[in-house]
């Protein structure tokens, strides 16, 4: 059986930490789907989560441990893996959000879709799944 893969954008990592639905989808499909994220997605999540957690009155140390634990299932890709496709990724997403190029480059390197809630990925030539529909991609093929 060919293992499927998907790249998670930083907003999906943040949702996995803040809520249950995304984390459950990842856990439920970790045996048949390989999950990846650019290393920058983890950096971005670590940057934005403390303020989000403070607004919610949530203990950031315990919650950030959830993000760290995700690395065992959502494998961070080092920049050296996706950096060679930076130019191609920027050409595809530059008019929308330059900061999203690492996730797009990872998807290009791996030949797989991106899981995101960010409409900036639409029209980049890479399949894009939102949380409301990603279960269709993650489900085992019959």
C-alpha positions in Angstrom: 0.0 0.0 0.0 1.3 3.4 -1.0 1.5 5.8 2.0 -0.3 9.0 1.4 1.2 12.3 2.7 -0.1 15.8 3.4 1.7 19.0 4.5 0.1 21.0 7.3 0.2 24.8 7.3 1.0 26.6 10.6 -2.7 27.4 11.1 -3.5 23.7 11.2 -0.7 23.1 13.8 -2.2 25.9 15.9 -5.7 24.4 15.6 -4.3 21.0 16.6 -3.0 22.6 19.8 -6.1 24.7 20.6 -8.8 22.2 19.7 -9.6 18.6 19.6 -10.9 18.1 16.1 -7.7 18.5 14.2 -5.6 16.6 16.7 -8.1 13.7 16.5 -8.0 13.7 12.7 -4.2 13.4 12.8 -4.2 10.7 15.5 -7.0 8.7 13.7 -5.1 8.6 10.4 -1.4 8.6 11.5 -1.1 4.9 10.5 -2.0 5.4 6.9 -1.0 9.0 6.2 2.3 10.7 6.7 1.9 14.2 8.1 4.6 16.9 7.5 5.1 20.6 8.1 7.9 23.0 7.3 10.1 23.7 10.2 8.9 27.3 9.9 5.4 26.3 10.7 6.5 25.1 14.1 8.4 28.4 14.6 5.3 30.3 13.6 3.1 28.3 15.9 5.5 28.8 18.9 5.5 32.6 18.1 1.7 33.0 18.0 0.4 30.5 20.4 1.4 32.2 23.7 -0.7 35.3 22.9 -3.6 33.2 21.8 -3.4 31.1 25.0 -3.1 34.1 27.2 -6.3 35.5 25.7 -8.0 32.3 26.5 -6.6 32.1 30.0 -4.8 28.8 29.3 -1.5 27.6 30.7 0.9 28.1 27.9 3.6 25.7 29.2 1.3 22.7 29.2 -0.3 23.6 25.9 3.0 24.2 24.1 4.0 20.7 25.2 1.1 19.5 23.0 2.7 21.3 20.0 6.1 19.7 20.9 4.5 16.3 21.1 2.9 16.8 17.6 6.4 16.6 16.1 6.4 12.8 16.6 3.5 12.6 14.2 3.6 15.8 12.1 7.2 15.6 11.0 9.0 18.9 10.6 10.9 19.3 7.3 14.2 21.1 7.5 14.6 24.1 5.2 17.4 22.3 3.3 14.7 19.8 2.0 12.3 22.4 0.6 14.6 25.4 0.0 15.5 24.3 -3.5 11.9 24.9 -4.5 11.6 28.4 -3.0 11.7 30.2 -6.3 8.9 28.0 -7.8 6.8 28.2 -4.6 7.2 32.0 -4.5 6.2 32.3 -8.1 3.0 30.5 -7.4 2.0 32.2 -4.1 3.8 35.6 -4.3 0.7 37.6 -5.2 -1.1 36.3 -2.1 1.2 35.7 0.9 5.0 35.4 0.6 5.2 33.9 4.1 3.4 30.7 3.0 6.0 29.6 0.5 7.6 27.0 2.8 4.4 24.9 3.1 3.9 25.2 -0.6 7.5 24.2 -1.3 7.1 21.2 1.0 4.1 20.0 -0.9 5.9 20.4 -4.2 8.9 18.4 -2.9 6.7 15.7 -1.5 4.2 15.7 -4.4 1.3 15.9 -2.0 -1.5 18.4 -0.9 -1.6 21.1 1.7 -4.0 21.1 4.7 -4.8 24.7 5.5 -7.5 27.1 6.3 -5.7 29.8 4.3 -7.3 30.6 0.9 -3.9 31.9 -0.3 -3.0 28.4 -1.4 -5.9 28.1 -3.8 -4.8 28.3 -7.4 -1.2 27.5 -6.7 -1.3 24.2 -8.6 -1.2 22.1 -5.4 -4.3 20.3 -4.0 -5.6 22.1 -0.9 -7.7 20.6 1.8 -9.5 22.4 4.6 -10.4 20.8 7.9 -14.0 20.5 7.0 -13.1 18.3 3.9 -9.7 16.8 4.7 -11.3 13.6 6.1 -12.1 12.6 2.5 -8.4 12.7 1.7 -7.3 11.0 4.9 -9.8 8.2 4.8 -8.5 4.8 3.6 -9.2 4.2 0.0 -11.6 1.4 -0.8 
